[in-house]
Amino acid sequence: MGRSAIRAFHWPVRIYYEDTDSGGVVYHANYLKFMERARTEWLRAEGFEQTALASEHRVMFVVREVRIEYLKPARFDDLLDVSVELHELRRSSVVLAQAVHCGELLARAEAKLVCVDHGTFKPVRIPQSIKQQLEGTP
């Protein structure tokens, strides 16, 4: 991978009542939604709209695996900071480190995304132009 000093991308998420369970804390599955939003915005910040990836490059990134560790609860009205860091860039996949903070670390995860053909959903190489942009090389 071309980047030695990786900069984390941060996305704010406000907790609404609908995000909480009967105990008043964020329902565990909602962390996955928050992380998905942050990954989408990270790609956008890198210059890649999901629709353009499909229409121009004929590829899309799909989640193959997510490992998540819940450390502390988030609660109604908290303002979370959800981060994304490119951890590893492979031939047809990326591994991202993600974290959710609210003054302290609440959850952390590792997500593996696979680049697939938009029509067949079969794994394909990440197009060189996308790979170079993600690596931060010209």
C-alpha positions as CSV (number, residue, x, y, z in Angstrom):
1,M,0.0,0.0,0.0
2,G,1.3,3.4,-0.9
3,R,0.2,5.4,2.2
4,S,2.4,5.2,5.3
5,A,0.7,7.9,7.2
6,I,-3.0,7.1,6.9
7,R,-5.4,9.9,7.8
8,A,-8.6,8.9,9.3
9,F,-11.9,10.1,7.9
10,H,-14.5,11.3,10.4
11,W,-18.3,11.4,10.1
12,P,-20.6,12.9,12.7
13,V,-23.8,10.9,13.7
14,R,-26.4,12.2,16.1
15,I,-28.3,9.6,18.1
16,Y,-32.1,9.8,17.8
17,Y,-34.7,8.1,19.9
18,E,-35.4,5.7,17.0
19,D,-31.7,4.5,17.3
20,T,-32.2,3.3,20.9
21,D,-33.5,0.1,22.5
22,S,-35.9,-0.3,25.4
23,G,-32.9,0.3,27.8
24,G,-32.3,3.8,26.3
25,V,-29.0,2.9,24.6
26,V,-28.1,2.5,21.0
27,Y,-29.3,-0.8,19.6
28,H,-26.3,-2.9,18.7
29,A,-27.2,-3.3,15.0
30,N,-27.4,0.4,14.5
31,Y,-23.6,0.8,14.9
32,L,-23.3,-1.1,11.6
33,K,-25.6,1.4,10.0
34,F,-23.5,4.3,11.3
35,M,-20.3,2.7,10.1
36,E,-21.9,2.1,6.7
37,R,-22.8,5.7,6.4
38,A,-19.2,6.7,7.3
39,R,-17.8,4.3,4.7
40,T,-20.1,5.8,2.0
41,E,-19.0,9.3,3.0
42,W,-15.4,8.2,3.1
43,L,-15.6,6.9,-0.5
44,R,-17.3,10.2,-1.5
45,A,-14.5,12.2,0.1
46,E,-12.0,10.1,-1.9
47,G,-13.9,11.1,-5.0
48,F,-16.1,8.1,-5.6
49,E,-19.8,8.2,-5.6
50,Q,-21.4,4.8,-5.3
51,T,-23.5,5.3,-8.4
52,A,-20.5,6.5,-10.4
53,L,-18.5,3.4,-9.4
54,A,-21.3,1.3,-10.9
55,S,-22.0,3.3,-14.0
56,E,-18.5,4.4,-15.0
57,H,-16.3,1.6,-13.6
58,R,-18.9,-1.2,-13.6
59,V,-17.9,-2.1,-10.0
60,M,-19.2,-1.8,-6.5
61,F,-17.8,-2.5,-3.1
62,V,-19.7,-5.0,-1.0
63,V,-19.2,-6.0,2.7
64,R,-17.7,-9.4,3.0
65,E,-16.9,-9.4,6.7
66,V,-17.3,-7.2,9.7
67,R,-15.8,-7.8,13.1
68,I,-17.1,-5.4,15.8
69,E,-16.4,-5.0,19.4
70,Y,-18.8,-3.0,21.6
71,L,-17.1,-1.4,24.5
72,K,-19.4,1.3,26.0
73,P,-23.0,2.3,25.2
74,A,-24.1,5.4,23.2
75,R,-27.3,7.1,24.3
76,F,-30.1,9.3,23.0
77,D,-28.9,12.7,21.7
78,D,-25.2,11.8,21.8
79,L,-23.1,13.2,19.0
80,L,-20.9,10.4,17.8
81,D,-17.7,10.6,15.7
82,V,-17.5,7.6,13.4
83,S,-14.1,7.1,11.8
84,V,-12.8,5.2,8.8
85,E,-9.2,4.4,8.1
86,L,-7.8,2.4,5.2
87,H,-5.9,-0.4,6.8
88,E,-5.1,-2.6,3.8
89,L,-5.5,-2.3,0.1
90,R,-5.5,-5.7,-1.8
91,R,-6.0,-6.7,-5.4
92,S,-9.8,-7.0,-5.1
93,S,-10.5,-5.9,-1.5
94,V,-10.0,-3.2,1.1
95,V,-9.8,-3.6,4.8
96,L,-11.0,-0.7,6.8
97,A,-10.6,0.1,10.5
98,Q,-13.5,1.9,12.0
99,A,-14.3,3.4,15.4
100,V,-17.1,5.1,17.2
101,H,-16.3,7.7,19.7
102,C,-18.3,10.0,22.0
103,G,-15.6,11.5,24.1
104,E,-14.2,8.0,24.5
105,L,-14.1,4.8,22.4
106,L,-17.5,3.1,22.3
107,A,-17.0,0.6,19.6
108,R,-14.4,-0.5,17.1
109,A,-14.6,-2.7,14.0
110,E,-12.7,-4.0,11.0
111,A,-14.6,-4.2,7.7
112,K,-13.5,-6.1,4.6
113,L,-15.0,-4.8,1.4
114,V,-14.7,-6.8,-1.8
115,C,-14.8,-5.1,-5.3
116,V,-17.3,-6.9,-7.4
117,D,-18.6,-6.6,-11.0
118,H,-21.8,-4.6,-10.9
119,G,-23.6,-7.0,-13.1
120,T,-22.4,-10.4,-11.9
121,F,-21.4,-9.7,-8.3
122,K,-18.3,-11.7,-8.9
123,P,-15.0,-10.4,-7.4
124,V,-12.8,-8.4,-9.7
125,R,-9.6,-6.4,-9.4
126,I,-10.0,-2.9,-8.1
127,P,-9.7,-0.6,-11.2
128,Q,-6.2,0.9,-11.3
129,S,-7.5,4.5,-11.2
130,I,-9.5,3.8,-8.0
131,K,-6.6,1.9,-6.4
132,Q,-4.2,4.8,-7.1
133,Q,-6.6,7.3,-5.6
134,L,-7.1,5.2,-2.5
135,E,-3.3,4.8,-2.2
136,G,-2.8,8.5,-2.6
137,T,-0.5,8.1,-5.7
138,P,-0.8,10.1,-9.0
